[in-house]
Amino acid sequence: IDFRDKERYAAIRDINRARERTGVGVLDIELFTLNAATDVVRFLPALETSAEIGASFVQAVSEDPDQQRAADRFASLCDAAAGFGLRVALEFMRFRQLQTIEAAAALVNAAGRPNAGVLVDALHLSRSGGSPAAVAALPAERIAYMQLCDAPAKAPRLEELAREARHDR
C-alpha cells in the first residue's frame, strides 16, 4: 500500500463513520461523462470508492453523438458498475448531447442493462419540453430516481440553461 492508498482508505473510513453516526446515506456519485474517447476502465477506482462509501447509484451523462457508440459506452459503464453492486442513472439536459427524456430512455433501452435507469430532474424535464406524461410513459424499473427543485417559471435562453441548472434553483 502506498501513501495515497492510506489516505484514500482513511477518507473512506471517515466518510463511513460519519454516515453511521448521522444516519445519512449516499444516494449517488456524480458525474461520469461518456464520450467518444471514454475508457470505462479508468472509472473503476471511482466506482469502487462509490460502493465502499455506500452509494446506490452513479450518475452519468452522454456527450457522444454516435448513438451506437454511446449505447456501447453506457452498457460498459453499467457492466462495470454492476460489478460493485451499483446502478447507473443517466441524466438528460437540454444543453447537452442527450437532451430529452425520450433520448435518455432510448439510450438506456439500447444498452439493455438491468441496472440502468433514467434520472429525471424536474428542471431538465421542464426545460427540455418534457411532461409528467413522458415520465409516466417510462417503465417504473427504468426510472432511477427523480430530482425535485424550484426555478423561475420562465426558461432562460438556451445558452443560459447550464448556468441556471447550477446556480438558479
N, C-alpha and C positions, 0 to 999 in steps of 0.2 A: 504494500500500500504506500503510495507516495503522499506527500504533504497535502496536495489538492484533494485527494480522496478522503483524507482525515477531516478536512474542512467540510467537504460535502456530507459525509456521514454525520458530523456534528450538527450541521444545519438541518438535516432530515430529522435527527433525534429531537432537536429543539422544536421544530415545527410539530412533530407528532406529540410531544409533551404538551405544547400549547393547545393543540386540538383536544387532547384528552382532558386537560384542565378546564377548558372553556366549553366543551361540548360542541364546538363549531366544526363542521365538516368541510371538506373541499369538494365542490361540485365539478369544476372544470379547470383546465390549464389552458391558457391562451398563449399563443396563436401559432399554429403550424400553417405556413403558407406554401401551397403547392404550385409549382410552375414547371415549365418545360425542362429546367435543369435540376429539379429536385431529386436528391438521392435520399430516399427514406431511411436508409441505414444510418445516416447522420443524425436522425431523430431518436435513435434507440436510447441513448443516455437520458434524454429528456422524458421519454416515455417511461423508462424505468423509474426515474425520480418521481414522476407523476403518480405512479402506482404506489411507490413507497410512502408518499405523504397522504394516501387515501383518496385520491381523486377518482371520480366516477367516469368523467369524460375528458377528452382533449378536444379542443376546438380547432377547426380548420377552415381555411378559405382556399379557393382555387383561382389562380390567375392565369391558367393555361387556356388559350383559345381553341386548342385542338381537343375536341370532345372525347375522342377515344383515348388519347394520351392522358387527359385529365382523369378519366374514369380509371385507367390503369394505375396512375399515381395514387388516387384516392383509395382504390382497393388495396394497394400495397401498404398505405398508412393504416388502413383498417386491420389488415392482417398483422402488422407489427404491433398495433395497439392491443389486439385480441390476445396476443402472447403475454400481455401484462394485465389482462382482465379489464381493459378499458374499452369504453365505447367512444365513437368519434362523432362529433356534432359538426355538421357542415353549415356554415353561415353564408347567406347571400346578402349583398348590399348593392344598392343602385349604382354606387360609384366604383364598383369593382367589376371584374370579368363576369362573375356569377351574380347576376343582378336581380333575379326574381325567385320566388318560392318554387315556381314550376321548374325553373332551370336547376335549382338545388335538388329538387325531388328527382328530376331526370338523371342527374349525376349519381345520386345515391342509388337509384334503381339500376343504373348501368354498372355500377361497381358490384352490386349484388351481395353485399356483405351483411350478415345479421347484426353486427354491432355498429352499423351506420345509421344515422338519422339526420334530419334537418333541424337546425337551430332556428327557431322563429323569434326574431327580435321585433317587437311591435313597431318600433320606429322604422326599421328597414322594410317591414311589410307595408306600412303606410306609404313610405316614400317611393316604393317600387310599384305602387298601384295595386298591391295585393289586397286581399279582403279576408274577413273571417270565413267566408265560404271556401276560399282557396286553402285555408288551414284545415277546415273540416273535410276537404276532399282527400287529404293525405291519410293513409292508413295509420292508425294510432301508433303502431310499432315503429313507424318512420319519423315520428316527431321525437326528437331527442329531448328537448325542453324548450321553454319559452323565456324570453327576457322582456319584462314589462317596464315601461318608463313613461314619463310625460315629456312633451316637447311642444313648441308652438304649433298651432293647427296648420298654419301656412308653411309650406315647404320652401326652403331657400332654393336658390339656383343650383343646378347640378354641381357646379364647381365648388359649392359651399357645403355639400352634403357630408363630406368627411369631417369637416370642422364641427358641424352640428352634432354628428354622432359622437364625437369625442368630448365636446365642451358645452353643448347647449341642451342638456336634458337632465 
